[in-house]
Amino acid sequence: MIKVGFLINFNTQKWLGGTYVIKNLIYCINAFSKKEIKPVLIVKKNLSKKEIKEFKNIKLIKTNFFHNQNLFKKVYYKLLIILFGKSDYYENFFIKNKINVLSHINVMSNSIFLGKNSSIKSLSFIPDFQHIHYPENFSFKNKLMRNLNIRMSALHSSKIILSSFDAKKDLKTISKFAYKKSVVNQVIFKAPERKDIVSLAFLKKKYNIYSKFFYLPNQYWFHKNHIAVLEALKNIKKKHKLKKILVISTGCNEDHRNKDNFNIIKKFIIENNLQDSYRYIGIIPYKEVLSFMYHSIALINPSKFEGRSSTVEQAKSLGKQTILSNINIHKEHNPARRIYFNPDNFLELSSIMIKIWNNHSYINDKKFANKAYKKSKDNLLKYYKNYQKIVTGLL
């Protein structure tokens, strides 16, 4: 049996997508592994009750070894790896805990490299290469660190996991060496159990919702393009006189690269009197995220860039209608029920939203949800088998 460690040394609330990817992959391993792989989560000691609940039914190793490192230690360990191809500090920890492979490491500023001479195999996970498409969203330092990150991953990881073929195409233009070390593991999300879907009546009462709704669960990062949805709502209310239309929004409202983004969004909502049409309700429990998705009339993702969207894959697992920007990765997702639009054309988005709002059928939704549920197990097994092949190929 191969013991695979997953290191959670990043803020799970600020990178929800990464947290969901790891939790979902561990679920698949536990569901389909016939003693080939055993997953273990490496987490900080003082895990909150909320975080413990998120990681229930998963074997945990609690340690502060990877969480309380000061700048000196981070630099020192990386220098050891650069000079000697491994760090005995890391090596001893993983050998002691009998971990054969460390998976999905190297999340930017929280990066951990084991080194090319390490006896422990490692899989770096690079979600996307947004900095080559939208360099204006990054400082010079951010771009430098991202490119250095790619080089270090290529030199000091066993393989680089990418979540899409679109990302692999990008990597080829950045580094041929890293490209040759990369493998694609397209994320497939588990559909929630029917018993775990919170009722529509409960959601409406808890969040004071008065009608049917679209669902927009993106983080408030600038490139996620929430403004396109707001412009569409403004147009719908002003030009089409459709008063009762609602978008529910969830996700982290911080953007470290553009700290004013959420304030600009709030100002736009107030100035255009959209408070009744656009509701931001913050970060909510994962069960409620999936429940909002299930009960919505459609999921909207207006993003101008994605690595591989967790929310789109979650919507696919539910057979949900999706309204997606026509970027390459959304076309790679290729949901059964999708409508694409130009992310710079809010008028096109307006027309799509009006059509779906006026013609939505809950009966139709249930039909497609049932169809998606029937395919779910086969899709997840395929996802696991691909990951198993990657892991076993290292040893």
C-alpha positions in Angstrom: 0.0 0.0 0.0 1.2 3.5 -0.9 0.7 6.1 1.9 0.0 9.5 0.4 0.2 12.7 2.4 -1.7 15.9 1.7 -0.3 19.0 3.4 -2.9 21.7 4.3 -0.6 24.6 5.2 -2.7 27.3 3.5 -5.8 29.3 4.6 -8.7 27.0 3.7 -11.2 29.9 3.8 -9.2 32.0 1.3 -8.6 29.2 -1.1 -11.9 27.2 -0.9 -11.3 25.7 -4.4 -8.0 24.0 -3.3 -9.6 22.7 -0.1 -12.5 21.2 -2.0 -10.2 19.6 -4.6 -8.1 17.8 -1.9 -11.2 16.7 0.1 -12.9 15.4 -3.0 -9.8 13.5 -4.1 -9.4 11.9 -0.6 -13.1 10.8 -0.8 -12.4 9.1 -4.1 -9.3 7.3 -2.8 -11.3 6.1 0.2 -14.2 5.0 -2.0 -12.3 3.2 -4.8 -8.9 2.2 -3.5 -8.5 -1.5 -3.0 -5.6 -1.1 -0.6 -3.5 0.6 -3.3 -3.4 4.0 -1.7 -4.0 5.3 1.8 -4.5 9.1 2.2 -3.3 11.1 5.2 -3.9 14.8 5.9 -1.1 16.8 7.5 -2.6 19.8 9.4 -1.7 22.3 12.1 -2.2 21.3 15.8 -4.7 23.9 16.8 -7.3 23.0 14.2 -10.6 24.8 14.8 -13.8 22.9 15.4 -15.0 24.2 12.0 -12.0 22.8 10.3 -12.1 19.5 12.1 -15.7 19.2 10.9 -14.5 19.9 7.3 -12.0 17.1 7.5 -14.0 14.4 9.3 -13.5 10.7 8.5 -10.0 11.5 7.2 -6.8 10.3 9.1 -5.0 13.4 10.4 -1.4 14.1 11.4 -1.4 17.2 13.6 1.9 19.1 13.6 3.1 22.7 13.6 6.3 21.7 11.7 5.0 23.1 8.4 2.8 25.9 9.8 4.9 28.0 12.2 8.0 28.4 10.1 9.6 31.8 10.2 11.2 33.4 7.1 14.7 32.2 8.2 13.5 28.5 8.4 11.7 28.7 5.0 14.8 30.1 3.3 17.1 27.7 5.1 15.1 24.6 4.1 14.9 25.7 0.5 18.6 26.4 0.4 19.3 22.8 1.6 17.1 21.5 -1.2 18.8 23.7 -3.8 22.3 22.7 -2.7 21.8 19.1 -1.7 18.6 18.0 -3.5 16.9 17.3 -0.2 16.3 18.4 3.4 17.0 15.9 6.2 14.4 17.8 8.3 11.6 17.1 5.8 13.0 13.7 5.0 13.0 12.5 8.7 9.4 13.7 9.2 8.0 11.8 6.3 10.0 8.7 6.9 9.0 8.7 10.6 5.3 8.9 9.5 5.8 6.2 6.8 4.6 8.5 4.0 5.7 7.4 0.5 4.3 10.3 -1.6 3.5 13.9 -0.7 0.7 15.1 -3.0 -0.7 18.4 -4.2 2.1 20.5 -2.6 3.6 23.8 -3.6 0.8 26.3 -3.2 2.7 29.4 -4.0 3.9 31.3 -0.8 3.2 28.1 1.2 5.4 26.0 -1.1 7.2 22.9 0.2 9.7 21.1 -2.0 11.3 17.8 -1.0 14.1 17.9 -3.5 15.3 15.8 -6.5 17.3 13.5 -4.2 14.6 12.9 -1.7 13.5 9.3 -1.0 9.9 10.6 -0.7 8.2 11.2 -4.0 6.3 14.4 -4.5 3.6 15.8 -6.7 3.5 19.6 -7.1 0.1 21.0 -7.9 -0.1 24.2 -10.0 -3.7 25.3 -10.5 -3.2 27.8 -13.3 -0.9 30.2 -15.1 -3.0 33.3 -15.0 0.0 35.6 -14.8 0.9 35.0 -18.5 -2.7 35.9 -19.6 -3.4 38.8 -17.2 0.1 40.1 -16.1 -1.6 43.3 -15.0 -3.2 41.4 -12.1 0.2 40.7 -10.6 3.1 42.7 -9.2 6.6 42.2 -10.6 7.4 40.2 -7.4 4.3 37.9 -7.8 5.2 37.2 -11.5 8.8 36.5 -10.6 7.8 34.1 -7.7 5.3 32.3 -9.9 7.9 31.7 -12.6 10.4 30.6 -10.0 7.8 28.3 -8.5 7.4 26.6 -11.9 11.1 26.1 -12.2 11.5 24.7 -8.7 8.6 22.4 -9.2 10.2 21.0 -12.3 13.6 20.6 -10.6 12.5 19.3 -7.2 9.2 17.5 -7.6 8.7 14.0 -9.0 5.8 15.3 -11.2 3.7 18.4 -11.7 -0.1 17.8 -11.5 -2.2 20.1 -13.6 -6.0 20.1 -13.5 -6.6 20.8 -17.2 -5.2 20.4 -20.7 -5.7 24.1 -21.1 -3.1 24.7 -18.3 -0.8 22.1 -19.9 -0.9 24.1 -23.1 0.1 27.2 -21.2 2.9 25.4 -19.4 4.4 24.4 -22.8 4.9 28.0 -23.7 6.5 28.8 -20.3 8.9 25.9 -19.8 9.5 22.8 -22.0 11.3 21.1 -19.1 8.3 21.6 -16.7 5.9 20.6 -19.5 7.6 17.2 -19.9 7.3 16.6 -16.1 3.6 17.5 -16.1 0.5 15.2 -15.9 -3.1 16.2 -16.2 -5.6 15.0 -13.5 -9.0 16.6 -14.4 -11.0 17.0 -11.3 -14.4 15.3 -11.1 -16.6 16.2 -8.1 -18.7 13.9 -6.1 -22.4 14.7 -6.2 -23.7 15.2 -2.7 -25.9 12.6 -1.1 -29.6 13.4 -1.5 -29.9 13.4 2.3 -27.2 16.1 2.5 -29.1 18.5 0.3 -30.5 21.2 2.5 -34.2 22.0 1.7 -35.0 25.1 -0.4 -37.4 26.2 2.4 -34.6 26.1 5.0 -32.3 28.2 2.7 -35.0 30.8 2.0 -35.8 31.1 5.7 -32.2 31.3 6.9 -31.1 33.8 4.3 -34.3 35.7 3.8 -34.7 34.8 0.1 -38.0 35.6 -1.5 -37.9 33.9 -4.9 -36.1 31.6 -7.3 -32.5 32.6 -7.9 -29.3 32.3 -10.0 -26.2 31.2 -8.0 -22.8 32.8 -8.3 -20.3 31.1 -5.9 -17.0 32.7 -7.1 -14.4 34.3 -4.8 -14.2 38.1 -5.1 -11.0 38.2 -7.1 -10.9 40.8 -9.8 -10.6 38.4 -12.7 -13.7 36.6 -11.6 -15.7 39.4 -13.3 -18.6 39.8 -10.9 -19.2 43.2 -12.5 -20.5 41.6 -15.7 -23.4 40.0 -13.8 -24.1 43.4 -12.1 -24.1 45.2 -15.4 -26.5 42.5 -16.7 -28.8 43.0 -13.8 -28.8 46.8 -14.2 -29.7 46.4 -17.8 -32.4 43.8 -17.1 -34.1 46.1 -14.5 -33.8 49.3 -16.5 -34.3 48.2 -20.1 -36.4 45.0 -19.8 -38.4 46.2 -16.7 -37.9 42.7 -15.1 -38.2 43.7 -11.4 -38.1 40.3 -9.7 -34.8 38.7 -10.6 -32.2 37.5 -8.0 -28.6 36.4 -8.0 -27.2 34.8 -4.8 -23.5 35.2 -4.3 -21.1 33.4 -1.9 -17.4 33.2 -1.4 -14.4 35.0 0.2 -14.6 38.8 -0.5 -10.9 39.5 -0.2 -8.5 40.0 -3.1 -4.9 40.5 -2.0 -4.0 41.8 -5.5 -6.9 44.3 -5.7 -8.0 45.2 -2.2 -10.7 47.7 -3.4 -12.5 45.2 -5.6 -15.2 44.2 -3.2 -15.8 47.9 -2.2 -16.2 48.8 -5.8 -18.8 46.0 -6.2 -20.7 47.2 -3.2 -20.7 50.7 -4.4 -22.0 49.7 -7.8 -24.9 47.7 -6.1 -25.9 50.7 -4.0 -25.6 53.3 -6.8 -27.7 51.2 -9.2 -30.3 50.1 -6.6 -29.5 46.4 -7.0 -29.8 45.4 -3.3 -33.0 43.3 -4.0 -31.5 41.7 -7.1 -28.0 40.8 -5.9 -27.4 39.2 -2.5 -23.9 38.5 -1.1 -24.2 36.2 1.9 -20.5 35.5 2.5 -18.7 32.2 3.1 -21.2 29.5 3.9 -20.9 25.7 4.8 -20.0 23.5 2.0 -23.3 21.6 2.3 -25.1 24.8 1.8 -23.0 25.7 -1.2 -24.0 22.5 -2.9 -27.6 23.0 -1.8 -27.8 26.5 -3.2 -26.4 25.1 -6.4 -29.0 22.3 -6.5 -31.9 24.6 -5.9 -30.8 27.4 -8.2 -32.2 27.9 -11.6 -28.7 28.1 -13.0 -25.1 28.5 -12.0 -23.3 31.6 -13.4 -19.5 31.8 -13.8 -18.6 35.0 -15.6 -14.8 34.6 -14.9 -12.2 35.8 -17.4 -9.8 33.1 -16.3 -9.9 29.8 -14.5 -7.5 27.0 -13.8 -10.2 24.4 -13.5 -13.4 25.6 -11.9 -14.5 23.6 -8.8 -18.0 25.2 -9.0 -18.5 24.2 -12.7 -17.5 20.6 -11.9 -19.9 20.6 -8.9 -22.7 21.9 -11.1 -22.0 19.1 -13.6 -22.2 16.5 -10.8 -25.8 17.9 -10.2 -26.8 18.1 -13.8 -27.3 21.8 -13.3 -27.9 24.4 -16.0 -24.7 26.6 -16.3 -24.1 30.1 -17.8 -20.4 30.3 -18.5 -18.0 32.8 -20.0 -16.6 31.4 -23.3 -13.0 30.9 -22.1 -11.1 27.8 -23.1 -11.3 26.1 -19.7 -15.1 26.4 -19.6 -15.2 24.8 -23.0 -12.9 22.0 -21.7 -15.4 21.4 -18.8 -18.1 21.0 -21.5 -21.2 20.6 -19.1 -24.2 18.9 -20.6 -26.4 22.0 -19.9 -24.2 25.0 -20.8 -24.7 28.3 -22.4 -21.6 30.3 -23.2 -21.3 34.1 -23.4 -18.6 36.7 -24.1 -17.4 37.8 -20.6 -17.1 41.4 -21.9 -20.7 41.5 -23.2 -23.2 42.0 -20.4 -26.0 42.5 -22.9 -25.5 39.0 -24.2 -25.5 37.8 -20.6 -28.7 39.8 -19.9 -30.5 38.0 -22.7 -29.5 34.6 -21.5 -30.5 35.3 -17.9 -33.9 36.6 -18.9 -34.6 33.6 -21.1 -33.6 31.1 -18.3 -35.5 33.1 -15.7 -38.7 33.1 -17.7 -38.5 29.4 -18.9 -37.1 27.6 -15.9 -38.6 24.3 -15.0 -37.9 22.5 -11.7 -39.2 19.3 -13.2 -36.6 19.5 -15.9 -33.9 20.2 -13.3 -34.8 17.0 -11.4 -34.6 15.0 -14.7 -31.1 16.2 -15.4 -30.0 15.8 -11.8 -31.1 12.1 -11.8 -29.2 11.5 -15.0 -26.1 13.1 -13.5 -26.4 11.1 -10.3 -26.5 7.8 -12.4 -23.2 8.7 -14.1 -21.5 10.0 -11.0 -19.9 6.8 -9.7 -18.3 5.9 -13.1 -17.0 9.4 -13.5 -15.4 9.4 -10.0 -13.9 6.0 -10.6 -12.3 7.2 -13.8 -10.9 10.3 -11.9 -9.4 8.0 -9.2 -7.9 5.6 -11.7 -6.1 8.4 -13.4 -4.7 9.6 -10.1 -3.8 6.1 -9.0 -1.8 5.7 -12.3 0.1 8.9 -11.6 1.0 7.8 -8.0 1.9 4.2 -8.8 4.0 5.5 -11.7 6.3 7.3 -9.2 7.4 4.1 -7.3 
